[in-house]
Amino acid sequence: MLRQSIIAASHCPNAPVAGITIPPTRAATRSLVRTRTYVSRLRSASATTSTTSIHNRIPQCFYSSSRSSRTAWSHATTAPGPSSGPFEPLTPPSPSKLGAPYPARSYTRTRRWSRRLLILSSLIGVAYLTDKYVYASGLARSLRTFGVGLVVAADYKLNFRPEPLSIPWIGIPEGIPELHRRNAERLSDLLRHNGGLYLKIGQAIAMQSAVLPPEFQAMFSRMFDDAPQDSWEEVEQVIREDFGGRSVEEVFGVSFSGAEGRGVMERTARASASVAQVHWARLPDGREVAIKIQKPEIERQIGWDLWAFKVVTWVYTWWFDLPLYSLVPFISERLRLETDFENEAKNSEIMRQLVENEPSLRGRVYIPPVYPELSSKRVLTTEWIEGIRLWDKDAMTRPWLDGYGKGSAGVHGAQLDPPDMPAIRRELRKNTQGYTFMIKPERTEWKGRRGKGGLGLSTKDVMTTMVDLFSAQIFKWGVVHCDPHPGNVFIRRLPNGRAELVLIDHGLYVYMSDKFRHEYGEFWKALMTFDNNKIKEITDEWGIKAVDLFASATLLRPYEGGDDGGFQAKLMKHLDGNKTASERSYEMQARMKQGIRDVLADEDKWPKELIFIGRNMRIVQGNNQYLGSPVNRIKMMGEWASRSSFQDPNLPLGQRLVNYWHHFLFKCVLALTDVAFYFFRVRQLLHRGGGMEDELEARMRDVAKEFGVELQHNVFEG
């Protein structure tokens, strides 16, 4: 009985149980509230259910409770009353009587975007990992290039004007110098950050930085710093891939643990450039070699890098209306060939044979032989060269202290004195795990006991050999080494006290056709004799309209033989003297832009080889000036241009005899240039001024200033 009362009380809290009033508890109150809510929902949801039916199924206490307020509920719990009837358990209505259910709230939009974000993140992650480990970050480098290229282009498009814009965050109050500085910094950071082929492009720009604004010269002078070295593990990987899985020890016959009868090799590179690094090794047969190993990422990056170069050049061609894109295929082909060491080996052997067959250069120029059995597409093994770089003018000219009748180590391909191999092997046995020390002997005996000696050579002898070599390449052979900067030229002393020039790094070459080589030689002769009709004839053949501008760029001095009084005179007569310096600079640079269009007027006829031939001549001119202008470079090149016309074996004998007579007359005319050369030479020796190259440089600088350009030629210093 008591149990039934308690159960009833749980359904009707204010019902008396055995005469006992049960005060409401918190649990009972919550139960009642839930019950009231449920009843309310039943009433609103059951439209087909009669009120009477529901009333008969729900205890009376629920109704009394639902109609009463909190005060009524308190009163009901204190005043006992009889039950209204027998207990009937609550029976919920069937689902069919509750009506249609409310649709569940869905979050489809959130889930859809979350799914898209997850897929996009996954794709980006996969693309990043693929780009990094398969393409050596080629895609990321290209995107970085596009971003910086567009920013630089937009900056010049907006701010290259006589008066700066007054728009905040866009205009440059400091004017054009600040515009040059910040964009030079952007481009320099881009090239150094991307590395690889970008550094090679940066070095090419630095070679021509003499005609760039000073802000660019300061930034791009750092492009000649050594590039970071790759690890030894990456070097081993390249050698294994190129030599059928064989190890470094198996390919070169060396030992890193000091084994008897084996050669030795340094794991630390002696030099590291943008594309490759060079290691020294001594083979078992006693030959000392330079092993040039391409960096493994170059092969995977070059396709992306050249594609980015094409896209950026196309954008600049369209945006600035300059005919530059037509040059891209030829430049891209040369850059790609420069990363092919089999092509470099072929170029080196061709140049070696040409030098050996040229009586005037045999014994004065040396091309190190390539060892094809130890070379591949990404590994190049050549003779190791002991000498000084061209930029070490002090060591070149200091007195020779190594004895009479002796020359530098290794001259004429002689085998170098062997190092102390037993001591080297003992050291290797102590450091078998990853040694990094240098083991090649330095061979500085020629400096004397106090280290103050030099090669005892004259700069005139050195530069005469250099100008003869590159003049023969351009005017006689048509095979041109296009990267003769001082780092690629070694100087050694011959036993007779003369200079020997060693040329290395034969990756960037241009091969001239016989027709173009002959035309270029005739063009040089016409420039020296002011034969304007011949100059006009040849430039028309090449599709060039700006004849005087192109002539000045070829001679690297103002051409004064034009029919209108010379290039500089024609340039100055169009200027308005009443304009400000900034306005004149802007006007002249606009004229230079038009001059570039005129030089590249007919893109189909324009000889693309001129790009790299001009680079060669520009570097040779800079080397001559760096050494103090000891030779008359223009006269020497003119003589080679004339001499090649009668020494060409492909011409008929009659034509060669006619050319020989013209050559004699031409030499008589050129003799007059010696008067000017020796005048400037004497003035230089008396410390009254610079040499002939310095004088020509000063005249070119005056012309360049009219274009808003400051010529500088200290690219290689330091």
Secondary structure in CASP SS format (residue, H / E / C, confidence):
PFRMAT SS
TARGET T0000
AUTHOR 0000-0000-0000
METHOD secondary structure of the structure
MODEL  1
M C 1.00
L H 1.00
R H 1.00
Q H 1.00
S H 1.00
I H 1.00
I H 1.00
A H 1.00
A H 1.00
S H 1.00
H H 1.00
C C 1.00
P C 1.00
N C 1.00
A C 1.00
P C 1.00
V E 1.00
A C 1.00
G C 1.00
I E 1.00
T C 1.00
I C 1.00
P C 1.00
P C 1.00
T C 1.00
R H 1.00
A H 1.00
A H 1.00
T H 1.00
R H 1.00
S H 1.00
L H 1.00
V H 1.00
R H 1.00
T H 1.00
R H 1.00
T H 1.00
Y H 1.00
V H 1.00
S H 1.00
R H 1.00
L H 1.00
R H 1.00
S H 1.00
A H 1.00
S C 1.00
A C 1.00
T C 1.00
T C 1.00
S C 1.00
T H 1.00
T H 1.00
S H 1.00
I H 1.00
H H 1.00
N H 1.00
R H 1.00
I C 1.00
P C 1.00
Q H 1.00
C H 1.00
F H 1.00
Y H 1.00
S H 1.00
S H 1.00
S H 1.00
R H 1.00
S C 1.00
S C 1.00
R H 1.00
T H 1.00
A H 1.00
W H 1.00
S H 1.00
H H 1.00
A H 1.00
T H 1.00
T H 1.00
A C 1.00
P C 1.00
G C 1.00
P C 1.00
S C 1.00
S C 1.00
G C 1.00
P C 1.00
F C 1.00
E C 1.00
P C 1.00
L C 1.00
T C 1.00
P C 1.00
P C 1.00
S C 1.00
P H 1.00
S H 1.00
K H 1.00
L C 1.00
G C 1.00
A C 1.00
P C 1.00
Y C 1.00
P C 1.00
A C 1.00
R C 1.00
S C 1.00
Y C 1.00
T H 1.00
R H 1.00
T H 1.00
R H 1.00
R H 1.00
W H 1.00
S H 1.00
R H 1.00
R H 1.00
L H 1.00
L H 1.00
I H 1.00
L H 1.00
S H 1.00
S H 1.00
L H 1.00
I H 1.00
G H 1.00
V H 1.00
A H 1.00
Y H 1.00
L H 1.00
T H 1.00
D H 1.00
K H 1.00
Y H 1.00
V C 1.00
Y C 1.00
A C 1.00
S C 1.00
G H 1.00
L H 1.00
A H 1.00
R H 1.00
S H 1.00
L H 1.00
R H 1.00
T H 1.00
F H 1.00
G H 1.00
V H 1.00
G H 1.00
L H 1.00
V H 1.00
V H 1.00
A H 1.00
A H 1.00
D H 1.00
Y H 1.00
K H 1.00
L H 1.00
N H 1.00
F C 1.00
R C 1.00
P C 1.00
E C 1.00
P C 1.00
L C 1.00
S C 1.00
I C 1.00
P C 1.00
W C 1.00
I C 1.00
G C 1.00
I C 1.00
P C 1.00
E C 1.00
G C 1.00
I H 1.00
P H 1.00
E H 1.00
L H 1.00
H H 1.00
R H 1.00
R H 1.00
N H 1.00
A H 1.00
E H 1.00
R H 1.00
L H 1.00
S H 1.00
D H 1.00
L H 1.00
L H 1.00
R H 1.00
H H 1.00
N H 1.00
G C 1.00
G C 1.00
L H 1.00
Y H 1.00
L H 1.00
K H 1.00
I H 1.00
G H 1.00
Q H 1.00
A H 1.00
I H 1.00
A H 1.00
M H 1.00
Q C 1.00
S H 1.00
A H 1.00
V H 1.00
L C 1.00
P C 1.00
P H 1.00
E H 1.00
F H 1.00
Q H 1.00
A H 1.00
M H 1.00
F H 1.00
S H 1.00
R H 1.00
M H 1.00
F H 1.00
D C 1.00
D C 1.00
A C 1.00
P C 1.00
Q C 1.00
D C 1.00
S C 1.00
W H 1.00
E H 1.00
E H 1.00
V H 1.00
E H 1.00
Q H 1.00
V H 1.00
I H 1.00
R H 1.00
E H 1.00
D H 1.00
F C 1.00
G C 1.00
G C 1.00
R C 1.00
S C 1.00
V H 1.00
E H 1.00
E H 1.00
V H 1.00
F H 1.00
G C 1.00
V E 1.00
S C 1.00
F C 1.00
S C 1.00
G C 1.00
A C 1.00
E C 1.00
G C 1.00
R C 1.00
G E 1.00
V E 1.00
M E 1.00
E C 1.00
R C 1.00
T C 1.00
A C 1.00
R C 1.00
A E 1.00
S E 1.00
A C 1.00
S C 1.00
V C 1.00
A E 1.00
Q E 1.00
V E 1.00
H E 1.00
W E 1.00
A E 1.00
R E 1.00
L C 1.00
P C 1.00
D C 1.00
G C 1.00
R C 1.00
E E 1.00
V E 1.00
A E 1.00
I E 1.00
K E 1.00
I E 1.00
Q E 1.00
K C 1.00
P H 1.00
E H 1.00
I H 1.00
E H 1.00
R H 1.00
Q H 1.00
I H 1.00
G H 1.00
W H 1.00
D H 1.00
L H 1.00
W H 1.00
A H 1.00
F H 1.00
K H 1.00
V H 1.00
V H 1.00
T H 1.00
W H 1.00
V H 1.00
Y H 1.00
T H 1.00
W H 1.00
W H 1.00
F H 1.00
D C 1.00
L C 1.00
P C 1.00
L C 1.00
Y H 1.00
S H 1.00
L H 1.00
V H 1.00
P H 1.00
F H 1.00
I H 1.00
S H 1.00
E H 1.00
R H 1.00
L H 1.00
R H 1.00
L H 1.00
E H 1.00
T C 1.00
D C 1.00
F H 1.00
E H 1.00
N H 1.00
E H 1.00
A H 1.00
K H 1.00
N H 1.00
S H 1.00
E H 1.00
I H 1.00
M H 1.00
R H 1.00
Q H 1.00
L H 1.00
V H 1.00
E H 1.00
N C 1.00
E C 1.00
P C 1.00
S C 1.00
L C 1.00
R E 1.00
G C 1.00
R C 1.00
V E 1.00
Y E 1.00
I C 1.00
P C 1.00
P C 1.00
V E 1.00
Y C 1.00
P H 1.00
E H 1.00
L H 1.00
S C 1.00
S C 1.00
K C 1.00
R C 1.00
V E 1.00
L E 1.00
T E 1.00
T E 1.00
E E 1.00
W C 1.00
I C 1.00
E C 1.00
G C 1.00
I E 1.00
R E 1.00
L C 1.00
W C 1.00
D C 1.00
K H 1.00
D H 1.00
A H 1.00
M H 1.00
T H 1.00
R C 1.00
P C 1.00
W C 1.00
L C 1.00
D C 1.00
G C 1.00
Y C 1.00
G C 1.00
K C 1.00
G C 1.00
S C 1.00
A C 1.00
G C 1.00
V H 1.00
H H 1.00
G H 1.00
A C 1.00
Q C 1.00
L C 1.00
D C 1.00
P C 1.00
P C 1.00
D C 1.00
M H 1.00
P H 1.00
A H 1.00
I H 1.00
R H 1.00
R H 1.00
E H 1.00
L H 1.00
R H 1.00
K H 1.00
N C 1.00
T C 1.00
Q C 1.00
G C 1.00
Y C 1.00
T C 1.00
F C 1.00
M C 1.00
I C 1.00
K C 1.00
P C 1.00
E C 1.00
R C 1.00
T C 1.00
E H 1.00
W H 1.00
K H 1.00
G C 1.00
R C 1.00
R C 1.00
G C 1.00
K C 1.00
G C 1.00
G C 1.00
L C 1.00
G C 1.00
L C 1.00
S C 1.00
T H 1.00
K H 1.00
D H 1.00
V H 1.00
M H 1.00
T H 1.00
T H 1.00
M H 1.00
V H 1.00
D H 1.00
L H 1.00
F H 1.00
S H 1.00
A H 1.00
Q H 1.00
I H 1.00
F H 1.00
K H 1.00
W H 1.00
G C 1.00
V E 1.00
V E 1.00
H E 1.00
C C 1.00
D C 1.00
P C 1.00
H C 1.00
P H 1.00
G H 1.00
N H 1.00
V E 1.00
F E 1.00
I E 1.00
R E 1.00
R E 1.00
L C 1.00
P C 1.00
N C 1.00
G C 1.00
R C 1.00
A E 1.00
E E 1.00
L E 1.00
V E 1.00
L E 1.00
I C 1.00
D C 1.00
H C 1.00
G C 1.00
L C 1.00
Y E 1.00
V E 1.00
Y E 1.00
M C 1.00
S C 1.00
D H 1.00
K H 1.00
F H 1.00
R H 1.00
H H 1.00
E H 1.00
Y H 1.00
G H 1.00
E H 1.00
F H 1.00
W H 1.00
K H 1.00
A H 1.00
L H 1.00
M H 1.00
T H 1.00
F C 1.00
D C 1.00
N H 1.00
N H 1.00
K H 1.00
I H 1.00
K H 1.00
E H 1.00
I H 1.00
T H 1.00
D H 1.00
E H 1.00
W C 1.00
G C 1.00
I C 1.00
K C 1.00
A C 1.00
V H 1.00
D H 1.00
L H 1.00
F H 1.00
A H 1.00
S H 1.00
A H 1.00
T H 1.00
L H 1.00
L C 1.00
R C 1.00
P C 1.00
Y C 1.00
E C 1.00
G C 1.00
G C 1.00
D C 1.00
D C 1.00
G C 1.00
G C 1.00
F H 1.00
Q H 1.00
A H 1.00
K H 1.00
L H 1.00
M H 1.00
K C 1.00
H C 1.00
L C 1.00
D C 1.00
G C 1.00
N C 1.00
K C 1.00
T C 1.00
A H 1.00
S H 1.00
E H 1.00
R H 1.00
S H 1.00
Y H 1.00
E H 1.00
M H 1.00
Q H 1.00
A H 1.00
R H 1.00
M H 1.00
K H 1.00
Q H 1.00
G H 1.00
I H 1.00
R H 1.00
D H 1.00
V H 1.00
L C 1.00
A C 1.00
D C 1.00
E C 1.00
D C 1.00
K C 1.00
W C 1.00
P C 1.00
K C 1.00
E C 1.00
L H 1.00
I H 1.00
F H 1.00
I H 1.00
G H 1.00
R H 1.00
N H 1.00
M H 1.00
R H 1.00
I H 1.00
V H 1.00
Q H 1.00
G H 1.00
N H 1.00
N H 1.00
Q H 1.00
Y H 1.00
L C 1.00
G C 1.00
S C 1.00
P C 1.00
V C 1.00
N C 1.00
R H 1.00
I H 1.00
K H 1.00
M H 1.00
M H 1.00
G H 1.00
E H 1.00
W H 1.00
A H 1.00
S H 1.00
R H 1.00
S H 1.00
S H 1.00
F H 1.00
Q H 1.00
D C 1.00
P C 1.00
N C 1.00
L C 1.00
P C 1.00
L H 1.00
G H 1.00
Q H 1.00
R H 1.00
L H 1.00
V H 1.00
N H 1.00
Y H 1.00
W H 1.00
H H 1.00
H H 1.00
F H 1.00
L H 1.00
F H 1.00
K H 1.00
C H 1.00
V H 1.00
L H 1.00
A H 1.00
L H 1.00
T H 1.00
D H 1.00
V H 1.00
A H 1.00
F H 1.00
Y H 1.00
F H 1.00
F H 1.00
R H 1.00
V H 1.00
R H 1.00
Q H 1.00
L H 1.00
L C 1.00
H C 1.00
R C 1.00
G C 1.00
G C 1.00
G C 1.00
M H 1.00
E H 1.00
D H 1.00
E H 1.00
L H 1.00
E H 1.00
A H 1.00
R H 1.00
M H 1.00
R H 1.00
D H 1.00
V H 1.00
A H 1.00
K H 1.00
E C 1.00
F C 1.00
G C 1.00
V C 1.00
E C 1.00
L C 1.00
Q C 1.00
H C 1.00
N C 1.00
V C 1.00
F C 1.00
E C 1.00
G C 1.00
END
